[in-house]
Structure formats: structure tokens, C-alpha cells
Amino acid sequence: MSERVGRQSVLVNPPPYLSTTATVVGPKEGQGPLAFDVDRIYDQILSGEKSFEAAELKMLKECCVLALRKSNLSRDDIDYFLAGDLLNQITSSGFCALELALPFIGVYSACSTIALVLSLGALLVSGGVAQHILIATSSHNCSAERQYRYPTEYGFKRPPHAQWTVTGAGAGIISREGTGPKITAITTGKVLDLGVKDPLALGPAMAPGAASTLTRHFQELQRDPSYYDLILTGDLGKVGKQINLEILSRQGYNLSRYDDCGTMIYNLDQQQVDAGGSGCACMAVVALGHIYRRMMEGELNRVLLVATGALHSPTTCLQGNSIPVIAHAVALEM
């Protein structure tokens, strides 16, 4: 039986397996350093569709189908589909669920959605109410920019601390039995607001959320950061990553084996992505592709995923509100 530890953490027992993963990305991500760990790369931003939103839906659906195919499971074997994205009313996930015809639980936690669907899926499987759960998330640079900032056609000049929303999708299957890394612990974050109002400064806004969840995870589970072979935050980018390290250092934590998906998915020196990647697909693609492969090959045995999210909307920003943030942690162990 799973055990609640402290206010925010759970030791998942029996721990289910993340038995299969699949990833799909767009052209810019396909030119990045982790492209060899991706299942499918689209060479056009529209992916052969008429709109950016339709392209995102196509990537998400293909990613889910790939995960099912790689697992040798049919849709009838899946008990629930847990998914979310960045668009209003999580429409990419909803339309994907319509086409997959699976029992659907829609989840929204901004760019931290991948950690939340992994957490909820693990608890459902461990609790005995499901045998196999399909989890997924997606984002698209142009659909997200159009919703949260300015249409791509506007040609808005981006400041150096801005981040590039990742075009892609990640999916996985959580199973009661199987192979692959087990989901052994989760720490659910609390919403924080440090007063940042610039919607382009998401790394600095989210860094305190990552530090808060990490600190709580270490304290409640009585684990030193060295317990993990890798601690991976979601999409702080190079600015937020440094802020996170500084906050944790002041609290006495040394993250020597640490990286951030936003600084890994692109070549920051060669690709024009400003401070790095962001978006729901940022951690989904890196964790379910590159990190999953390294775990399966025995290079990594214990990984802590800490996905970060900014819970703002265009309306709240236009009304002058600051940006609430959150981070969720999921421990994967071979």
C-alpha cells in the first residue's frame, strides 16, 4: 500500500512500471543534440496540416499510437488515458482522446503536466484500479505563442531571457507488471507566487517552485541529492536553472548531478532559442526519450524528474497579475 510521507510526498507501493515510451518532435527539435533518441521527427512545422493546432493534435495522436505499438498493447488493454497540454481547455488532449476512444482524464498543470500525469497514473495503477494507463502531453511553438504571447507572423522581438516552446509530444504506458523504470515516489508541489509579472521571464518565475518541491522531497523522504544519479528539472532554461541552483545552495543542497531539459533539448550556441526550451513537450521529450533510453541501457538507475509550470493566462497577465508557479517531482528507479 502506498504511504503518505509528510505533507506532499508519497512512496508508491507497489511501484508500477513505466513500461513503454514514445516521442515525436518538430524540425527545430530534430536539429538538436537529442534527436537520436526521438521516435519521429517532422520536417515541417505544420506537419502537413492546415493549422498549428491541428499539427499539435497530429503529433500527440501519433505519439500515443507509437507507444501502444511499441508495447504490443491494443486500445482495449488501456484502462485510462491521462493527458494535458497548453491550449485553452486542453483541446489537443481532448480531441486526441476523442479519436483514441479511451476513458479520459484531462489534466492541466502547464509545463509540469508530464509529472502530474505520471504521478496520477502511478497512483491509479498502484491502487489497483488500472492495469495499464496511457499518459501523454504535447506543445507546439506556434500554437502556444499565438495563445500566450503574439502570433508568429507578428515578428515580435524576444528578449534574451525568453524561452522557446518545444514543438513535440511525449507518451508513455504505466503498467502494473513489466520492465523498465519503476515510479517509486512522488512529491506534489504547492502553488507559489514570487511576484514576477513578465510572461517572457518564465525561467526566473518557475525556479523558486522547483527549489521548493526539491527541498520538500529531500526533507520528507530524508534523501540527500546524491541518492539520485540525475536530478532533472523541466524547463527553467539557462537563466532559471542558475537561479534554482543558487536557491538550493543557500539552503545547503549541492546538486552536482543536475541538469535542465530546457538547456538540453537545443544547442544553445547554434540554435536561436534564447534561454532554452519550455512547454509541455520539453520535459516529456527529454525524459521519455533521452533519459528513458539511458535508464534502459543501465547508464542511469535513479532519476528524479521535477517538471515546472507557470499557471498564468493571457487574461491574468493583461490584468496585471503576477505569475503563479508549481513543480511536481517523480522518482524513477530501475
Solvent accessible surface area in square Angstrom, and as a share of the most:
residue,aa,sasa,rsa
1,M,197,0.88
2,S,38,0.25
3,E,101,0.45
4,R,152,0.56
5,V,30,0.17
6,G,50,0.48
7,R,164,0.60
8,Q,18,0.08
9,S,0,0.00
10,V,23,0.13
11,L,57,0.28
12,V,6,0.03
13,N,75,0.39
14,P,78,0.49
15,P,35,0.22
16,P,2,0.01
17,Y,47,0.18
18,L,0,0.00
19,S,28,0.18
20,T,14,0.08
21,T,7,0.04
22,A,0,0.00
23,T,1,0.00
24,V,0,0.00
25,V,1,0.00
26,G,1,0.01
27,P,31,0.20
28,K,52,0.22
29,E,6,0.03
30,G,18,0.17
31,Q,136,0.61
32,G,10,0.09
33,P,64,0.40
34,L,20,0.10
35,A,21,0.16
36,F,141,0.59
37,D,23,0.12
38,V,24,0.14
39,D,68,0.35
40,R,98,0.36
41,I,71,0.36
42,Y,11,0.04
43,D,122,0.63
44,Q,112,0.50
45,I,63,0.32
46,L,63,0.31
47,S,7,0.05
48,G,65,0.63
49,E,60,0.27
50,K,206,0.87
51,S,40,0.26
52,F,28,0.12
53,E,62,0.28
54,A,34,0.27
55,A,0,0.00
56,E,1,0.00
57,L,35,0.18
58,K,76,0.32
59,M,0,0.00
60,L,0,0.00
61,K,61,0.26
62,E,42,0.19
63,C,0,0.00
64,C,0,0.00
65,V,40,0.23
66,L,28,0.14
67,A,0,0.00
68,L,11,0.05
69,R,158,0.58
70,K,102,0.43
71,S,24,0.16
72,N,139,0.71
73,L,40,0.20
74,S,59,0.38
75,R,100,0.36
76,D,140,0.73
77,D,60,0.31
78,I,8,0.04
79,D,52,0.27
80,Y,64,0.25
81,F,0,0.00
82,L,1,0.00
83,A,0,0.00
84,G,0,0.00
85,D,0,0.00
86,L,14,0.07
87,L,14,0.07
88,N,87,0.45
89,Q,157,0.70
90,I,28,0.14
91,T,52,0.30
92,S,5,0.03
93,S,0,0.00
94,G,29,0.28
95,F,112,0.47
96,C,0,0.00
97,A,8,0.06
98,L,129,0.64
99,E,75,0.34
100,L,0,0.00
101,A,87,0.67
102,L,17,0.08
103,P,74,0.47
104,F,74,0.31
105,I,65,0.33
106,G,39,0.37
107,V,10,0.05
108,Y,97,0.37
109,S,4,0.03
110,A,2,0.01
111,C,10,0.06
112,S,0,0.00
113,T,0,0.00
114,I,0,0.00
115,A,0,0.00
116,L,32,0.16
117,V,0,0.00
118,L,1,0.00
119,S,5,0.03
120,L,67,0.33
121,G,0,0.00
122,A,0,0.00
123,L,62,0.31
124,L,46,0.23
125,V,2,0.01
126,S,16,0.11
127,G,60,0.58
128,G,46,0.44
129,V,92,0.53
130,A,3,0.02
131,Q,67,0.30
132,H,31,0.14
133,I,0,0.00
134,L,0,0.00
135,I,0,0.00
136,A,0,0.00
137,T,0,0.00
138,S,0,0.00
139,S,1,0.01
140,H,0,0.00
141,N,7,0.04
142,C,10,0.06
143,S,2,0.01
144,A,1,0.01
145,E,19,0.09
146,R,99,0.36
147,Q,38,0.17
148,Y,33,0.13
149,R,44,0.16
150,Y,93,0.36
151,P,61,0.39
152,T,71,0.42
153,E,136,0.61
154,Y,140,0.53
155,G,63,0.61
156,F,73,0.31
157,K,178,0.75
158,R,52,0.19
159,P,34,0.22
160,P,109,0.68
161,H,55,0.24
162,A,1,0.00
163,Q,12,0.06
164,W,59,0.21
165,T,2,0.01
166,V,0,0.00
167,T,3,0.01
168,G,0,0.00
169,A,0,0.00
170,G,0,0.00
171,A,0,0.00
172,G,0,0.00
173,I,0,0.00
174,I,0,0.00
175,S,2,0.01
176,R,94,0.34
177,E,126,0.57
178,G,44,0.42
179,T,96,0.56
180,G,10,0.09
181,P,0,0.00
182,K,67,0.28
183,I,0,0.00
184,T,24,0.14
185,A,0,0.00
186,I,4,0.02
187,T,1,0.01
188,T,60,0.35
189,G,10,0.10
190,K,102,0.43
191,V,84,0.48
192,L,55,0.27
193,D,72,0.37
194,L,108,0.54
195,G,45,0.43
196,V,39,0.23
197,K,121,0.51
198,D,56,0.29
199,P,38,0.24
200,L,24,0.12
201,A,11,0.09
202,L,16,0.08
203,G,0,0.00
204,P,32,0.20
205,A,3,0.03
206,M,0,0.00
207,A,0,0.00
208,P,24,0.15
209,G,2,0.02
210,A,0,0.00
211,A,2,0.01
212,S,46,0.29
213,T,3,0.02
214,L,0,0.00
215,T,19,0.11
216,R,83,0.30
217,H,0,0.00
218,F,4,0.02
219,Q,104,0.46
220,E,23,0.10
221,L,21,0.11
222,Q,168,0.75
223,R,39,0.14
224,D,87,0.45
225,P,11,0.07
226,S,70,0.45
227,Y,59,0.23
228,Y,1,0.00
229,D,44,0.23
230,L,17,0.09
231,I,2,0.01
232,L,0,0.00
233,T,0,0.00
234,G,0,0.00
235,D,2,0.01
236,L,0,0.00
237,G,0,0.00
238,K,100,0.42
239,V,52,0.30
240,G,0,0.00
241,K,46,0.20
242,Q,95,0.42
243,I,51,0.26
244,N,0,0.00
245,L,50,0.25
246,E,79,0.35
247,I,30,0.15
248,L,1,0.00
249,S,74,0.48
250,R,182,0.66
251,Q,97,0.43
252,G,66,0.63
253,Y,43,0.16
254,N,120,0.62
255,L,15,0.07
256,S,90,0.58
257,R,108,0.39
258,Y,24,0.09
259,D,39,0.20
260,D,0,0.00
261,C,0,0.00
262,G,0,0.00
263,T,26,0.15
264,M,27,0.12
265,I,3,0.02
266,Y,3,0.01
267,N,51,0.26
268,L,50,0.25
269,D,139,0.72
270,Q,146,0.65
271,Q,25,0.11
272,Q,160,0.71
273,V,0,0.00
274,D,46,0.24
275,A,1,0.00
276,G,0,0.00
277,G,0,0.00
278,S,3,0.02
279,G,2,0.02
280,C,0,0.00
281,A,0,0.00
282,C,0,0.00
283,M,2,0.01
284,A,0,0.00
285,V,4,0.02
286,V,1,0.00
287,A,3,0.02
288,L,3,0.02
289,G,8,0.07
290,H,19,0.09
291,I,0,0.00
292,Y,23,0.09
293,R,73,0.27
294,R,48,0.18
295,M,1,0.00
296,M,87,0.39
297,E,117,0.52
298,G,48,0.46
299,E,100,0.45
300,L,10,0.05
301,N,78,0.40
302,R,94,0.34
303,V,0,0.00
304,L,0,0.00
305,L,0,0.00
306,V,0,0.00
307,A,0,0.00
308,T,0,0.00
309,G,0,0.00
310,A,5,0.04
311,L,53,0.26
312,H,16,0.07
313,S,37,0.24
314,P,40,0.25
315,T,78,0.46
316,T,44,0.26
317,C,29,0.18
318,L,158,0.79
319,Q,130,0.58
320,G,39,0.37
321,N,72,0.37
322,S,23,0.15
323,I,2,0.01
324,P,37,0.23
325,V,1,0.01
326,I,17,0.08
327,A,0,0.00
328,H,6,0.03
329,A,0,0.00
330,V,0,0.00
331,A,0,0.00
332,L,4,0.02
333,E,23,0.11
334,M,102,0.46
